[in-house]
């Protein structure tokens, strides 16, 4: 693995479910996409498959891939999943020197 990235057990279970449903069992791709308002926020996007990514984590039957140019941003982070009666969603930990989004699915680096 080129990146130290952790996946919680609930996140792994949901990634496996989504990858199987999407036709790429055991393979998912994560990347960070900028917000549409150019405010510096980066939000996670998960898709089935491995795209042109590098593997960043393997656990419980799932391999997560990410773009090579985002490995430094993802280094040391973790992915979690929550579910309740109204649905569910993925959350990513906040890197050092960043502000967490209110929904938990993104962050913004704080200028020093």
ABEGO torsion letter per residue (X at the ends): XABBBBBBAAAAAAAAAAAAAAGBBGBBBBBBBBBAAGAGBBBBBBBBEAEABBBABBBGGBBBBBBAAAAAAABGBBBBBBBBAAEBBBBBBBBBGBBBBAAGABBBBBBX
